[in-house]
Amino acid sequence: MSRVQVPYINLPLQHRPLKPQLLAAVERVLDHGQFILGPEVSAFEERFAAYCETQYAIGVDNGTSALFLVLRALGIGPGDEVITPPNSFLASASCIALVGARPVFVDVRDDFNIDPGLLEDAITPRTRAIIPVHLTGRPADMHPILEIAQRHGIHVVEDCAQAVGARYHDQRVGSFGVAGCFSLHPLKTLNAVGDGGVITTNDSALYEMLRKARNHGLRNRDECEFWSHNCRLDTIQAAMLLVKMDYLDQWAEARRAIAAFYRKFLRDVVAQVPEDKSHEYAVYHTFIIQAERRDELQDYLLEEGVETKVHYPIPIHLQDAARSLGYGPGSFPVAERQTQRILSLPVYPELMDAQRDWVVYTIKRFHKPIR
């Protein structure tokens, strides 16, 4: 089989066919000159809310700001606790610490998402919210999470950073909790050309507060209701995101097709591959296999032209920043075991069949040398 190069991501390849549309969108913004909260921001918010089947969406500068602003708007702060999994990107927990609350971690299932069966033991009188993370673009098990949260009178804030377009029981992520927080980072399934984020909600009061909170707490240009940050989504980014919305479902289907191919041919080769459940529509921001000799496999793949990543090698509770929380090795055995085995394969929509085939062939050859 002919060797091919397989970069982990190829953003220029995504943007090449869209360049005329993207440049035209930027040109329209340059022509009208409303660079801050211009008309494209409102248009994007309306379209994104409709896509996520929520009443409202608020564009912000990144996914971390989305989480931080929601927690702050809910009045969560010092003395409070918020539950989240330990295996996500650190922003899922740093937003909790940044509002002055304490991150409380709960271990995950084999699908990398928080284990609802462990939530009850983590809830205390100080618990104010749960942040389930739809990691890898696969929806968390929302029904039991919502039931537990309702019973204890606590908020559910969805971390949808990796999951634009994912569905759980035919309902879009970002529409289950009091708010959904999305990242539009260049590597995400809906990606800005730079940083961006968006919040979804059905709560009108929360919506009105968040619109002010992302813009210094301003009621209008001259009146400030409360101190807040500058976390606005740029008009130019919104304009380009509107272009990309036309392709979002097409890209999701392409990712799912690549994931299905990997699953079919690697299921009996590596220790574990992601398996879709009937009530899930995963969008595969990442396709993560688990392999017993992960580091050796990753080195071998790189030698053969295949770039891979590890998302994430150090769980949040073992980061230096989390030392004061009192966790240590062994606190969350499933998440910790996964960090030794996980490997993210290239899964972007522009991946060519020959590249996809080479990834599978090379992984098979590593595990059983082909003579």
N, C-alpha and C positions, 0 to 999 in steps of 0.2 A: 504493500500500500504506500502511495506517495506521501511523503511528509509535507505538512503544511504548518504555517505559523498561526497560532491561535492566541491573540491577545485577550486578556480578561475582559476588557471593554474597548469599544471603538466608537467614541462619540463623533469624530469627524464623519464616519460612515453614516451615522444616523442623520446628521445635519446636511449632508451633501444634497440629497434630493429636496430637502425642505428650504434650502438657502434662499431661493427667490421669494418664497412666502414670508420667511422670517425677516429678510431685509426689507420687504415691503411693509411689514408690520412696524418695524423700527422707524422706517421713513415716515409713516403716518404720525407716529409719536413726535418725531423731530419737527414735523410740519405744524402740529397744533401746539406743541411746547408745554403741555401740561404733564410735566415729568413726575410730579408727586401727587398720588391719588387721582390720577387722570381717569378719563372715561373707560379705558381698557381695564382698570382695576375693578370697577363696578361690574363691567360685563363679564369678566372672568369669575368674579364671586358668584354672580347669578348662575352662570353656566355650571360652575363646580358644585354649587348647592343642588342644582337640579340633577346633576350626575350622581351625587351621593344620596339623593332622595331625602334631603334635609331642607328646612325652611331657609336657613341662612348659611353664609360662608363669609369669613373675614380673612383677607389676604394679609400676610405678615412677612417679615424678612427672612425667617428660617423656621425649621421645625422645633428647635429648642425654644425659641421665643413663643411659639404656639403653646407648648406645654407650660412654660413659665407663666404666661399671661392668664391661661385658664385657671391654674392653681391659685394664683393671686386673686383673680376675680371671684373665685369661690370662697375667699376669705381664709385660705389655708396658710398657716404660718408657724411661728415658734410654738412648741408644745404639741404640735399635731404630728401624726404619722400617716404615711402614704405607702401602700403596698405595691410592689412591682417586681418583675422577675430579674434575676441577676445576670442574665446572659445576653442582654441587649447592648446596643451602643450606649455609652455612658450618659448621654443626654436624657435617657429615660429616667435616670435617678438623679442626675445633677440638678434638674429643674426642681426637684423636691427640696434638695438642700439649699438651693438658691432662694427659695421663698422662706427659708428658716425652719422648715419641717424636717422630720427624720425619715429617710428611706428605710423601709422594712421589706426585706426580700423574701420571696416564696419560690421554691424550686419549680422546675418545668417538667413537662412530659417529653416523650421521645420526639414529638413534633416541634420541639423548641419553644412552645408556648406555655404560659403559666398554668400550673396544675390547680384547677378549681377545688379539688379534693383537699388541698392543703391550706386553703384560704382561712377557714374558720379558726384554725389554731393560731393564725398570725394576727387576727383582729383583736384589738384592745379598746378600752374606752377612749383612747386618743386617736384611733383610726378615723380619718376623714375621707379617704378616697382609695380606690384601687385603679392603678394604671396597667391594664393588660396591654401587651405589645403584640401586634400582629406580625410576628417576626418572619422574615424571609418572604413576605407577601402572602402568608397563609393565615387565615382568620383564627383568632383565639376562640376557645369554646365559650361563647358569650352568654348563652342561656343560663347555665348554672352560676356564672359570675354575676350576672344581673340579679338573679334570685337571691343570692347571698347578700349582695350589696343592699338590695331593697329591704331585706329582713333586718339588717343592721343600721339602716338609715344613713348609708354612706354613698358618696358619689362614685360613678364610674367614668373615667376619662380615658378614651381610647388613644393609644399611641399607634397611629396609622402611617408612620413615616415610610414604611417599606411596602405599603399595601393599597395604593390608589387603585380602585377598581375591584378589589377582592370582595367576595360575598360569602355570607354565612346564612344558611337556610334562605337563600335567595334575597337577602337583605344586604345592602352595601355596608361595609365597615365605615365607621364614622357617623353612623346614624343610630347606634345602640345606646351609647352613654349620654351624659349631659353635654359632652363635647367630643369631637374627634380632632386629633392634631396630626397634621400631615407635613412632611418635609418634601420640598421640591428641589432638593439638591441635584446636581447634574447626574448623579448615578441612580436616581430613583426612577420608578416606573413612569411617572410624569415629571419631567425634569426641566427646570429653568436653565438658562444659559448663565449660570452663577447660582447664588443662593436665593431661596424663596421658601415660603411656607403658607399654610392655610388652615383655618379652624372651621369646623362645621358644628352646627348646633340647631336644635329646635326650640331653644329657650330664648324668648324675645328679650327678656331683661338682661340675660347674659350677653346676648348679641350686642345690645346697645352699649353695655359697659365695655366690651372688648373692642368695639369700634373706636371708643375714646382711648382705651388703654394702649392701643398700638400707636397712638399719636399724641403722646405727652399728657394724656388725660384731658385733652381739649374738648370743650362742648362746641366751640366754633373757633374761628381764628383768634379771637381776643379773650375768650373766657376759659379758664382751666378749672375743672371740677376736682381733680386730684393729681398728685404727682405720679408720673409714669414715664415709661421709656419711649424711645423712638424706634418702632418695630414695623415700619410700613413696608409693604410690597411695592417695589419700583414699578412704575407704569410700563417701562420698556420690557421688564420681565413678564408682566401680565399680558402684554401684547403678543409676545412670543409663545406664552403658554396657551393662549387662545388658539393659535395655529396648531399647536401640538395636541390639543384636545380632540381634534378631528381624527387623530391616528391612535388614540389611547387604547380603544378596544382591539384594534388590529394588532397593536404591539403586544397586548396581553395574550391574545390568541397565539401569536408567534412564540412567545415565551413558553406558553403551556405546551405547544407542540414539541419544542426542544426538550422540555422537561419530560414529556411522555416518551420521547425517544431514549433519553438517558435512562429513564426508569425501566423501560423494556429490556435494554441490553446490559444494564449494570446491576439489576436486582439480585442476580445470583453470583455477582463478582465481588462486590464490596460488602461491608458489614451491614449497611443500611442505606436505603434511598428514601426520599420523601414519597409517601403514598397518599394520594388524594382520597378523601372520604366523600361519600355521596352528597352530603350537605354543604360541601366546601367548594368554592371557586377561588383557587389560589392564583396569584398573578406572578409569582416567582421572580421577585426582585433578586433573590439569590436561589440557586439550586445547590443545596448542601448535602453531600454524601457523608457518611461516616466510614472511616477506614481504619483498620487496626494499626497499620504502619503508615500513618498519615504523613509524617515528615519525609520519610523515604519516598513515598508516592509523589509528594509535591515536588521534591527535587528531581525525580525521574521525569515527571511531566515537563518541567521547565527545560531540562536537557533536550527533550524531544519537541520543544517549541510551543508547549501549552502552558499559558500563564494561569495560575489559580490564586485564590486568596483564602485567608482564615478569618471568619467573622463569628466570634472574636476570640483571640487566643487567651486573654486574661479576663475572667468574669469581673463584673463591677465590684463585687464585695471583696475581691482580693487586690483591687487597685489601692495605691498609696492614699489617694484622696478619701477612701472609705474606711481607713484604719480606725477612726474614732467610733465607728458603728459597732465594733466588737466582734465582727465575724472573722472566720479564719478558714484554712483548708479543711474540707470535710463538712462545712456548714450546709452546702447544697450539692449533694453527691451526683445527681443527674447532670446538672449544668457543668459541674467540674469534669465529670467523665467525658462529656461531649467535647469540651475544649481540647481534649487530647486526640480526638478522632475526626473532627469536622473539617471539611474541605469544600470550598465554593468553586463550582465549575462555571465556565463562561456560559451565559444563558441569554444574551442580548438578542433582540429580534433580527438584527442584521447578520447574525452568525450564519455562515454558508454551510450547506450540507456537507461539503468536503471537510470543513473544520470540525463540525459536530461528529462526523464519522471518525476523524483522527483522534478526537478526545476519547471516544469509546474504545477504539482499537488500542490506543496507548495504555489506557488503564487495564484493559484485559491482558495486554502483553506484560505489564508489570507483575500482575498476579499469577500469570501462567505464561512464561516465555514461549513465544511462537518461533519455531525453528524452520 
